[in-house]
Amino acid sequence: MRRTIEAIERGIAEGLHLGAQVYASVDGQAKMDLGIGEARPGVAMTVDSLNLWMSACKPVAAVAIAQLWEQGLLELDDRVARHIPEFDQNGKGGITIRHLLTHTGGFRTPPRSQDAPWGHIIAEMCAALLEPGWVPGKKAGYHPTSSWYILGEIVRRLSGVDYGVYARERIFEPCGMRDSWIGMPVERFEAYGDRVAPMHKIPADGRAVLLAPRPTATSTRPGSGGCGPIRELGRFYEMLLGRGSIDGHRVLLAQSVEALAARHRAGMFDHTFKREIDWGLGFLLNSTRPDPELPYGYGADASVRTFGHGGAESSGAFCDPERGLVVAYVFNGQPGEARHDERRKGVVEAVYGDLGLTT
């Protein structure tokens, strides 16, 4: 683990983060479980610290949708308005569930406040305008939060369970993710105390600004609000590597995992990231050709079948099926996209090197 530890400590010395967690496993066997540095000044980062995952929690919604698909409660090409009739406003009537999962829907504007009540956010997203000139499915652009609230509302309406409770009871608990949440109860947040690590904004001058974790950790944000030890996010990907099953608990059918990781969007220019990016259903896929600049990508050694997701300037997790590898990492500093990208590449490639999986 020497190279991985050195890469994390180098980032601490450069002021990019106070601490980090990294988890890696091969064929379901843990090979690396690290907590390094500080969660906050004076409090050590341990493997049991709960960190904010940011957008790295988006694939949880994709798995929830896949479960409902298996039950025959929806089809991927259903129009959203079939399940949320009031979504059929302002040109959005043709948007399907598949469009939401592949970031091709065309309503990227986030809600005015993610601290608003769930119903208010859903009403705002239903009233959102389709972007001018956008034909759903024909144009692509990463939707940071908007479409994920709508996916969460589909889950709520079809299951009868609030999205955060659904994620906890039907995905996290079967995966053994006992300290993972999307919308943590306030009393549980308070009970964790210093185990919850705040995020820090790291501007160019290096003066870290602590971002209070409570608003993100305790509100249900399907596209940006996951929280837990990063090794537990690793277990989520071990379930996928096991084609939907972990420790005897089946979360998905193997065919559903294959569908999630297949290329449903290929060679399309992403109008948010300003480059071509391929997507599965809720997962960012590795490029079919070498692309060292793939945003929130998987490093030079990842196989072409690698799939996963990153979180804003701070986190990521992925599965490399050809190597039986799962990697999950989180840094508690957001230093800007460019500096995070270099840090992310350094740590991911160090993990491959330490595990002897370099090409």
JOLINHU-V896785 format. One record per pair of residues at least 4 apart in sequence whose ideal C-beta (glycine too) atoms are under 6 Angstrom apart, sorted by the first residue. I is the first residue (numbers start at 1). J is the second residue. If there is no record, write none. Layout:
BEGIN
i | j
I | J
I | J
END
This chain:
BEGIN
i | j
1 | 5
1 | 32
1 | 354
3 | 350
3 | 353
3 | 354
4 | 22
4 | 350
4 | 351
4 | 354
7 | 346
7 | 347
7 | 350
8 | 20
8 | 36
11 | 16
11 | 17
11 | 343
12 | 37
15 | 206
16 | 333
16 | 335
16 | 343
17 | 331
17 | 332
17 | 333
18 | 37
18 | 38
18 | 332
19 | 36
19 | 37
19 | 38
19 | 39
19 | 45
19 | 332
20 | 36
20 | 331
21 | 35
21 | 230
21 | 330
22 | 34
22 | 329
23 | 33
23 | 230
23 | 231
23 | 234
23 | 328
24 | 31
24 | 32
24 | 327
24 | 351
25 | 29
25 | 30
25 | 31
25 | 326
26 | 31
26 | 324
26 | 325
27 | 324
28 | 238
31 | 355
33 | 47
33 | 231
35 | 45
35 | 46
35 | 47
37 | 45
38 | 45
39 | 43
39 | 45
39 | 49
39 | 197
40 | 198
43 | 194
45 | 49
48 | 229
49 | 195
49 | 197
50 | 179
50 | 195
50 | 196
50 | 227
50 | 228
51 | 197
51 | 330
52 | 199
52 | 213
52 | 216
52 | 227
53 | 57
53 | 226
53 | 311
53 | 315
54 | 224
54 | 311
54 | 312
54 | 314
54 | 315
55 | 224
55 | 311
55 | 312
56 | 309
56 | 311
56 | 315
56 | 316
56 | 317
57 | 182
57 | 226
58 | 223
58 | 282
58 | 309
59 | 282
59 | 283
59 | 309
60 | 167
60 | 171
61 | 148
61 | 151
61 | 222
62 | 101
62 | 260
62 | 281
62 | 282
63 | 171
64 | 155
66 | 252
66 | 256
66 | 260
68 | 73
68 | 74
68 | 158
69 | 74
70 | 253
70 | 256
73 | 158
74 | 78
76 | 97
76 | 98
77 | 96
77 | 98
78 | 82
78 | 97
79 | 96
80 | 84
80 | 87
80 | 95
81 | 85
81 | 87
81 | 88
81 | 93
83 | 154
83 | 157
84 | 153
86 | 126
87 | 92
87 | 126
88 | 93
89 | 127
90 | 129
90 | 130
91 | 130
92 | 130
94 | 136
95 | 99
95 | 105
95 | 136
99 | 104
99 | 105
99 | 136
99 | 137
100 | 105
100 | 147
100 | 151
101 | 281
101 | 282
102 | 264
102 | 265
102 | 279
103 | 140
103 | 142
103 | 143
104 | 137
104 | 140
105 | 136
105 | 147
106 | 130
106 | 131
106 | 134
106 | 136
107 | 128
107 | 146
108 | 141
108 | 143
110 | 144
110 | 145
110 | 146
111 | 121
111 | 124
114 | 221
115 | 215
116 | 120
116 | 121
121 | 149
122 | 153
125 | 146
125 | 149
125 | 150
130 | 134
134 | 139
140 | 268
140 | 270
141 | 270
141 | 271
141 | 272
142 | 270
142 | 272
142 | 273
143 | 147
145 | 223
145 | 224
148 | 222
148 | 223
152 | 163
152 | 222
155 | 159
155 | 163
155 | 166
156 | 162
156 | 163
159 | 166
161 | 165
161 | 166
163 | 220
163 | 222
164 | 182
164 | 183
164 | 220
165 | 169
166 | 170
167 | 171
167 | 182
168 | 172
169 | 173
172 | 177
172 | 180
174 | 249
174 | 251
175 | 235
175 | 236
175 | 239
175 | 246
176 | 235
177 | 232
177 | 235
179 | 228
179 | 229
180 | 228
180 | 232
181 | 227
182 | 225
182 | 226
183 | 220
184 | 188
184 | 189
184 | 217
184 | 218
186 | 218
189 | 217
189 | 218
192 | 196
196 | 213
197 | 332
198 | 210
198 | 211
198 | 213
199 | 211
199 | 332
200 | 208
200 | 210
200 | 332
200 | 333
201 | 209
201 | 211
201 | 334
202 | 208
202 | 333
202 | 335
213 | 217
214 | 218
216 | 225
217 | 227
221 | 225
228 | 232
230 | 328
230 | 330
233 | 317
233 | 328
234 | 326
234 | 328
237 | 317
237 | 319
237 | 326
238 | 246
238 | 326
239 | 246
239 | 251
240 | 257
240 | 319
241 | 319
241 | 326
242 | 246
243 | 254
243 | 257
244 | 250
244 | 251
244 | 252
244 | 253
244 | 254
244 | 257
245 | 250
252 | 256
252 | 257
260 | 280
260 | 281
261 | 280
261 | 307
262 | 280
263 | 278
264 | 280
264 | 281
265 | 279
266 | 278
267 | 276
269 | 276
270 | 277
273 | 277
273 | 295
278 | 285
280 | 285
280 | 307
283 | 307
284 | 309
285 | 307
286 | 298
286 | 302
286 | 304
286 | 306
287 | 291
287 | 294
288 | 304
296 | 310
296 | 316
298 | 302
298 | 306
298 | 318
299 | 345
299 | 348
299 | 349
301 | 352
301 | 358
301 | 359
302 | 306
302 | 320
303 | 320
303 | 322
305 | 321
305 | 322
306 | 318
306 | 320
308 | 317
308 | 318
310 | 316
311 | 315
313 | 334
313 | 340
314 | 331
314 | 334
315 | 330
316 | 329
317 | 328
318 | 327
319 | 326
320 | 325
323 | 357
327 | 351
329 | 347
335 | 339
335 | 340
340 | 344
345 | 349
352 | 357
352 | 358
353 | 358
END
